[in-house]
């Protein structure tokens, strides 16, 4: 999360706002395709595709934040419980857990979390998980 900023739109190029408008036209069905949407807001298709996955408005969905982590756990009793305890201590809530069958005494685990009420940062949580000796290869897969 350290690579994100919250900035006043007045310092950003107008094209960012137009990309958001074009995406909204597509989502609401007011434009049937990208070509129509970009014509309606007067930007190029290239500009739209360059920024469409990078600029967003804060809205109600920001209060419904989720994160997906993957990690490798040693096949030892209580390791998954320790992961869940670390997550619980950060006030995040587990939404799903997917664990593969252990191979060579290691299991791949994916956990999706509701991070609305999480204390600390995602980086803090990752460092806590990484500091436990039976947990390795902790990666943030996605944040929404």
C-alpha positions in Angstrom: 0.0 0.0 0.0 3.0 2.3 0.2 2.9 3.0 -3.5 -0.5 4.7 -3.4 -1.3 8.3 -2.7 -4.4 10.3 -2.0 -4.2 13.6 -4.0 -6.5 16.5 -4.8 -7.9 16.1 -8.3 -7.0 19.7 -9.1 -3.3 18.7 -9.5 -4.1 15.8 -11.8 -4.5 15.9 -15.6 -8.1 16.2 -16.8 -7.6 12.8 -18.6 -7.8 11.0 -15.3 -11.2 12.4 -14.6 -12.3 11.5 -18.1 -11.1 7.9 -17.8 -13.3 7.6 -14.7 -16.2 9.1 -16.6 -15.7 6.7 -19.5 -15.6 3.7 -17.2 -18.8 4.9 -15.5 -20.5 5.2 -18.9 -19.5 1.6 -19.7 -20.6 0.3 -16.3 -24.0 2.0 -16.5 -24.6 1.0 -20.1 -24.8 4.6 -21.4 -22.0 3.6 -23.7 -22.0 0.2 -25.4 -18.3 -0.1 -26.0 -15.0 1.6 -25.2 -14.9 3.5 -28.5 -18.3 5.1 -27.8 -17.3 5.9 -24.2 -14.0 7.6 -25.1 -15.7 9.7 -27.8 -18.4 10.8 -25.3 -15.7 12.1 -22.9 -13.2 13.3 -25.6 -10.2 11.1 -24.8 -8.2 8.6 -26.8 -8.6 4.9 -26.5 -4.9 4.7 -25.6 -5.5 7.1 -22.7 -8.4 5.1 -21.5 -6.5 1.8 -21.6 -3.4 3.3 -20.0 -5.2 4.5 -16.9 -8.5 2.5 -16.6 -7.1 0.2 -14.0 -5.1 2.8 -12.1 -7.5 5.7 -11.3 -10.6 5.4 -9.0 -12.9 7.7 -7.1 -13.3 7.0 -3.4 -16.9 5.7 -2.9 -18.9 3.3 -0.7 -16.8 0.4 -2.0 -13.8 1.8 -0.2 -15.5 0.9 3.0 -15.6 -2.7 1.9 -11.9 -3.5 1.5 -10.6 -6.9 0.8 -7.1 -8.4 0.4 -5.9 -11.8 -0.8 -2.7 -13.3 0.5 -0.8 -16.5 -0.4 1.8 -18.2 1.6 3.5 -21.6 2.2 3.0 -23.3 5.5 5.1 -26.1 7.0 3.0 -29.2 7.5 3.0 -29.0 11.3 0.1 -29.1 13.8 -1.3 -25.7 14.7 0.4 -23.6 11.9 -2.8 -22.6 10.2 -4.2 -21.7 13.7 -1.2 -19.4 14.3 -1.9 -17.7 10.9 -5.5 -17.1 11.9 -4.4 -15.8 15.3 -2.1 -13.3 13.7 -4.8 -12.2 11.3 -7.3 -11.9 14.2 -4.9 -9.8 16.3 -4.8 -7.3 13.4 -8.6 -7.1 13.5 -8.9 -8.4 9.9 -11.7 -11.0 9.2 -11.2 -14.1 7.2 -13.5 -14.5 4.2 -12.1 -17.6 2.6 -9.3 -20.1 3.1 -8.0 -22.4 0.4 -5.3 -24.9 1.4 -3.7 -27.4 -0.9 -2.7 -30.9 0.1 0.8 -30.8 1.7 3.6 -31.9 -0.6 7.1 -32.4 0.8 5.6 -31.3 4.2 4.6 -27.8 2.8 1.1 -26.6 1.9 0.1 -23.6 -0.2 -2.6 -21.5 1.4 -4.6 -18.6 0.0 -6.6 -16.4 2.4 -9.0 -13.6 1.5 -9.6 -11.0 4.2 -12.0 -8.3 5.0 -9.6 -5.5 6.0 -12.1 -2.7 6.8 -11.3 -2.7 10.5 -7.7 -3.8 10.3 -5.3 -2.1 12.7 -1.9 -1.3 11.2 -1.1 -1.7 7.5 -1.1 -4.6 5.1 2.7 -4.4 5.2 2.6 -4.8 9.0 0.4 -7.9 8.7 2.7 -9.4 6.1 5.8 -8.8 8.3 4.1 -10.5 11.3 3.3 -13.5 9.1 6.8 -13.6 7.7 8.4 -13.4 11.1 6.8 -16.8 12.1 9.3 -19.6 11.4 6.8 -22.1 9.9 5.3 -19.5 7.4 7.2 -18.6 4.2 6.7 -17.0 0.8 4.0 -14.6 2.1 2.7 -12.6 -0.8 -0.1 -10.0 -1.3 -2.0 -11.1 -4.4 -4.7 -8.4 -4.6 -6.2 -5.5 -2.7 -9.7 -4.1 -3.4 
